[in-house]
Amino acid sequence: MVTTDAAPQFHKPDLLPVPSPPDYRHPDFTTTTVSSRTHDGLYFWQYMIAGSIAGCVEHMAMYPVDTIKTRMQAIGSYPVKSAGVGSAFRSVLRTEGPAGFYRGIAAMGLGAGPAHAVYFSVYEVCKKALSGWIVNDHLAHASAGVCATVTSDAVFTPMDMVKQRLQLTGGGVSGAYHGVWDCVKRVWREEGFRAFYASYRTTVIMNAPFTAVHFATYEAAKDSLLGILPVGDGHSGEGIVHAAAGAVAGASASVVTTPLDVVKTRLQCQGVCGCDRYASGSIRDVFGTIVKKDGYRGLMRGWIPRMLFHAPAASICWSTYEAAKSFFQKHNDSEVREELP
């Protein structure tokens, strides 16, 4: 009996080989699973939670300084030299006591959480998308920051207006608002829906350069400091880096955009406690009125408390945000390890 090799008879070179099942223990599988979420290994909702926590912690901690800044910027009938930080501080303390520094904080809490959730989540998504085709990292970070502020300001502006009006009215002032809901109802009834967004255009015009400078400076300062300070296991250098980079970014961006912040405050507080009203509501009209009454120095009113607010506020915000991101990253990594056989 002659035996022949049957293999050639059944060999079909045009058939595709059956792929082997994936090796779930292989490192590449873990890396792919984590990175498929986002560039930092986080889900979109995790960015929102981290940003919301960071925004609330930042604004609640620095609220008294924000109250002083608002008082200094809004009262335009006084000379610039009389509206110093010390005089504004003593005025609030004398007329309303320590509680006056926290008037309107409920409105801040209602606005800061959702707005910062949108702010940081949009920033992270846009940063990932823009970094793919913009060669300059600083430009990509700045552009992503602008996208983030346009969307988040739409959420935050109404509550910011309520917050600033509450900061100005208190201590027996005639026509004072009795809380957040009372302010919302009265503004809606007396001025209409447009009053809640009277400063939106100015806010975006102010926050676009603010955020561009802020994010670009933060990322650049962070990269520089990471190369100097020791980071990793057993070192606290990473937290110091985030805090220091945030402070530098906040201080730089706040000083540059103070004139637009003064205009924004005047638009949001017009007609309250003797503040001027503006017929057109245009930025040029408000600029002209401020310069006519107070000179160009009036455009920088409140820059010291603004810087004193934004430097530590950004430090607190970025430290909290990066810590929350680190928590979620560790949580996601542990989930992946548990899923492996």
Summary of the structure (lengths in Angstrom):
residues: 341
radius of gyration: 26.7
end to end distance: 51.3
largest distance: 117.6
contacts: 1078
relative contact order: 0.14
helix: 74%
strand: 0%
